[in-house]
Amino acid sequence: SERERIVEEEYESKTKRQEIIWMDPRFRVVVLANKQGYPFLGNDVLSSLADSFSCHFVDNPSVDAEVDLLRFYGPSVPEELLRKLCGVFDDLRRLVDEAVVSYPYSTRELIHIVKHLE
């Protein structure tokens, strides 16, 4: 219900016990979200959660890691082509960081291209 609270074991409150859900010490939340802004026009997750949770940012994978991932989706696509595609996407991502291009190209789009080539 909306009245229940998830709390740590040490938490003391005047809240009625039936309105408390005791949190296991191993409790973890993993939330994945895109940066706010075009084309992701949803909520600013960081401003909503940063006061309550430890937030960690994950960068795009390195070219070597991305090539390894793409090899799974396109085992017959030549590695040279996979590396060229990764280089192009790396350049596009840099251009987004420099505000030259507005669309943030992701590994997801790159996987779709490789699947098509396969």
C-alpha positions, 0 to 999 in steps of 0.5 A: 500500500502507499502507507508502507515504508521500506526501512532498515532494521535499525530504523526506529519510528513512531510508524505503526509496525504493520506499515513497515516493510523491513529491508533485508541487509542484502537489498539492492536496487539497480536502475538503468536510465538514459541521460535526460534530454533529446530523444529521452524526454522522460524524468530526470532520474538523477535528481529524483534518486540521488538523495536516496541512492548511490548513483553510478554512471556507466560509459560506453564500452571500449572499442575492444569490448564493443567488438567482442559483443558485436562478434556474438551478434555477427559471427560472420561479419569481418572483424575489420568491419566491426572495428570500423563500425565501432570507430564510426559510433565512437566518433558520433558519440564524441560529436554528441558530447561536443553538441555537434550532433544531438542524437546519442547513438548507442550500442543498441543501434550498433547491434541492430546494424550488425544483426542486419549485416549478419 
